[in-house]
Amino acid sequence: MEFAGKMISLVVLLVVPFVVLGDSCLSPEVKAETYTTTEAIVSTETVFIVQFTLTCKNKVRDMNLYADINGRTLPVTKTDKPDLYQVSISDDHKKLSSGKYEVRLYDEEGYSMLRKAQRSGESVDSVKPVTSITFNHPGVSKGPFVQSEFVAVVIAVLVWYFAYSTRSQLQSSN
Amino acid sequence: KEKLLVLAVLISFAGYSLSEEENVARLLASKNVLNQYLVEGRDLTVQYTIFNIGGSAALDVNLKEESFPEQDFEVVKGNLNVKWERIAPGTNVSHVVVLRPLQFGYFNFTAAEVSYKPSENAASAVVGFTSAPGEGGIVGSKDFDRKFSPHVLDWLVFAIMTLPSLTIPFLLFYRSKSRYDTPKPKKN
């Protein structure tokens, strides 16, 4: 009887960690594809789309994730494909300037800890994310720096000036 | 007059939401095209925003976008069929998809479908629609380039074409100048 009792407690001790950790992701693997707006002539706002697959060794699926990007905290969108998630933000071109951006992903637990830290004013870096994705935004192009018509006019004026000055030089020397 | 209209809309909105039951979720969804020009072969950005104006969280929210036929629009990035587990009351979520039109012409941007459960023990899901951006004209790529591209190649060709009318007289002048140019007479 004592032995059975010990076995039961041993089994319970072995199972409990998995039950507790059942919801969090062990050794997460993430593969991401990102899109950032490149043309300001056509689009009115800059958008970032981070599409990623997150797989965990303990096969946790359909997780409720939250993303922290550029100071904004928002829920991650789930898709109809398993393990495929998407984070999207949009803002004025000026507010999303070129540079490196980091997306930190949190699970439910991490998110509540993050909110607690934000409310108490603590540093957000103390909360460890499940994983993070970095990407580069090359910036939006507003069109060529100098209009080609302007360059053509300048060159034409220079050619005319060269001809005119040579001509007046010749005339004055005669 | 405009201010009065805005005020009237706000009051009716507030009155409506005050009369709302405290434990039901209600979603409003908008669909916007974030483009100044719709051009064939260039990115078309569609943004969806879902607001929960109800008193409790909306559960099992699904957004299904089926109004872009595959032969007319190519998906550059983003998913057209997405979901959120819950949207808290008084918050909103946003989703962006980038497409590329493969044809030019008029296209009617219609609504996408949103479904959700307004409360934990709701019997069935509520189905609604986003706002529809309406009809837009997708400009052909040639027409857009004619107006907006820098035309560098065209200018180079033009420069090359003007060269004969400039260089031939110059060469003639230079040749005659070098042949008949007498050195200046020495001063005694």
Contacts between the chains, C-beta under 8 A, distances in Angstrom:
chain1	res1	chain2	res2	distance
A	33	B	77	6.9
A	34	B	77	7.9
A	35	B	76	6.5
A	35	B	77	3.6
A	35	B	78	7.6
A	35	B	98	5.8
A	37	B	43	7.3
A	37	B	45	7.0
A	38	B	43	7.7
A	39	B	42	6.8
A	39	B	43	6.9
A	41	B	36	7.1
A	41	B	37	7.1
A	41	B	148	6.3
A	42	B	35	6.0
A	42	B	36	6.3
A	42	B	37	5.2
A	42	B	39	6.0
A	42	B	42	5.3
A	42	B	43	6.5
A	43	B	34	5.7
A	43	B	35	5.9
A	43	B	36	7.0
A	43	B	43	6.6
A	43	B	45	5.4
A	44	B	34	5.0
A	44	B	35	6.5
A	44	B	36	5.3
A	45	B	34	4.8
A	45	B	45	7.4
A	45	B	47	7.8
A	47	B	34	6.9
A	47	B	45	5.5
A	47	B	47	7.2
A	47	B	96	4.8
A	47	B	98	7.1
A	49	B	77	4.6
A	49	B	78	5.3
A	49	B	96	5.6
A	49	B	97	7.8
A	49	B	98	6.4
A	51	B	77	6.2
A	51	B	78	6.9
A	51	B	79	7.3
A	64	B	85	5.1
A	74	B	93	7.1
A	74	B	94	7.5
A	75	B	84	6.1
A	75	B	87	7.9
A	75	B	93	6.1
A	77	B	79	7.6
A	77	B	82	4.8
A	77	B	83	7.6
A	77	B	84	6.4
A	77	B	93	7.2
A	77	B	95	5.4
A	78	B	82	6.4
A	78	B	83	5.0
A	78	B	84	6.8
A	78	B	85	7.2
A	79	B	79	4.2
A	79	B	81	6.6
A	79	B	82	5.2
A	79	B	83	7.6
A	80	B	79	7.3
A	80	B	81	4.3
A	80	B	82	7.3
A	80	B	83	7.4
A	81	B	79	7.6
A	84	B	79	7.3
A	86	B	78	6.4
A	86	B	79	5.7
A	86	B	82	6.7
A	86	B	95	7.2
A	88	B	47	7.9
A	88	B	78	7.0
A	88	B	94	6.3
A	88	B	95	5.5
A	88	B	96	3.8
A	89	B	94	7.3
A	89	B	96	7.8
A	90	B	34	6.7
A	90	B	45	7.8
A	90	B	47	5.7
A	90	B	94	6.9
A	90	B	96	5.8
A	143	B	148	7.3
A	143	B	150	7.6
A	144	B	150	4.7
A	147	B	150	7.4
A	148	B	150	4.5
A	148	B	151	5.6
A	148	B	152	5.4
A	148	B	155	5.3
A	149	B	151	7.9
A	149	B	155	7.8
A	151	B	155	7.5
A	152	B	155	5.1
A	152	B	158	7.4
A	152	B	159	7.6
A	155	B	159	7.5
A	159	B	166	6.9
